[in-house]
Amino acid sequence: MFRRLDRLVVRVPNLASAVTYYRDVLGLQVLREEKKVASLRFADQDCGEVILHCDPDLPAEAVYLLVDDVRDLHRRRAELRLKFTSPPSRVARGYRATVKDPFGTILHLIDRSDETSLSQREQERHLEDARPPGALFDGVSQHIPAKRALLTKLYEKLGRTADDLPYTPHFESLYEPYIAGYHDPKPDRAEVWRHLLNIRKAGKLPKLGEARSKPPEVSDEDREHLRALLAEHLGKRDRLPYTERFDQIVEEFNKTQPRKLSPHLVWRLAATLAK
C-alpha cells in the first residue's frame, strides 16, 4: 500500500547555499539544479529525493509518499479512514492526492500507475515524478496557460465575486466546465484560482459588486490567532486557497473553535485580516 518516501520538499532562504550544504556537508547527490529549485538524492537511492526551493508560491515543506494505487485508496477511503481533500488528479506518471489520516495528519500520496506510457527519455527529463516536463510541483506550479475568455465568461455567468468562490459549490460549477477543454494534465483548483486572480489583477474581470458571503463573527483573540497562523502569508493571502498550507491553517485554527468553520469561512476571515 504505502511503499516508501518519494520526496521531501523544503523551502530555503538561499538555494545556492542550501545546495552546497546538503551536498558537501550532508552527503546528498545533486540531480538537477535550476534557478529556484534543486533536486538531490540520498546516498541510499531507494529513499527518494530532497527538493530544495526558494519559491514563495510553493509549499514551505511537504512530504510525498509513494503508494501502489492512489485511485484504489480513494475507492477504499472509508475502510482506510482516509479523508481526501479532493479526488485523485492525473499527473505525469500516474495520480496524486492529498489526504488526512484519522489523527489529522496531512499526507501527500503519489503513484506511478501510468509510468509505462512514458518513454525512458521523457522519464529522465522529470525533475520530480509528480509533474510533467517543465512543471515543478504538479497541482502547485504547473503554470498551464489560462483560457482567459472562457474563464471570464464563466465567472460573469456565475455572478459571484472572486472572494465568494473558494471552497464552495459555486467554484466547482466554474471549475468543471473550465477544465473540460484542457488535455492532460488538466489544471487543478489551485491553478484555476491563480488564473482567476491573474485576470483580476489585469483588471479584466467584470465588476460584480460586494461579496455575498460574510466572514464569521469571532473574537479579537481568535482573529489574532488566525493572523499568527497566516504569518508571512498574510500579505499574500490570495495565493492560499487550494494549497496544503491553507489546509493546515484551517486545521490549526479550528482546534480553538467551539464549532469548526468551513475552509470557505476561514478564507473569508483571512481575507479581511489582509485588508
HELIX and SHEET records of a PDB file:
HELIX    1   1 LEU A   15  THR A   20  1                                   6    
HELIX    2   2 TYR A   21  VAL A   25  3                                   5    
HELIX    3   3 GLN A   45  CYS A   47  5                                   3    
HELIX    4   4 VAL A   70  ARG A   75  1                                   6    
HELIX    5   5 ARG A   77  LEU A   80  1                                   4    
HELIX    6   6 GLU A  115  SER A  117  5                                   3    
HELIX    7   7 GLN A  120  GLU A  124  1                                   5    
HELIX    8   8 ARG A  148  LEU A  158  1                                  11    
HELIX    9   9 ALA A  162  ASP A  164  5                                   3    
HELIX   10  10 PRO A  169  ILE A  179  1                                  11    
HELIX   11  11 ARG A  189  LYS A  201  1                                  13    
HELIX   12  12 ASP A  220  LEU A  230  1                                  11    
HELIX   13  13 ALA A  231  ARG A  239  5                                   9    
HELIX   14  14 GLU A  244  ASN A  254  1                                  11    
HELIX   15  15 PRO A  263  LEU A  273  1                                  11    
SHEET    1   A 8 GLN A  29  GLU A  33  0                                        
SHEET    2   A 8 VAL A  37  ARG A  41 -1                                        
SHEET    3   A 8 GLU A  49  HIS A  53 -1                                        
SHEET    4   A 8 PHE A   2  ARG A  11  1                                        
SHEET    5   A 8 GLU A  61  VAL A  67 -1                                        
SHEET    6   A 8 ILE A 106  ILE A 110  1                                        
SHEET    7   A 8 TYR A  95  LYS A 100 -1                                        
SHEET    8   A 8 LYS A  83  PHE A  84 -1                                        
SHEET    1   B 8 GLN A  29  GLU A  33  0                                        
SHEET    2   B 8 VAL A  37  ARG A  41 -1                                        
SHEET    3   B 8 GLU A  49  HIS A  53 -1                                        
SHEET    4   B 8 PHE A   2  ARG A  11  1                                        
SHEET    5   B 8 GLU A  61  VAL A  67 -1                                        
SHEET    6   B 8 ILE A 106  ILE A 110  1                                        
SHEET    7   B 8 TYR A  95  LYS A 100 -1                                        
SHEET    8   B 8 SER A  89  ARG A  90 -1                                        
END                                                                             
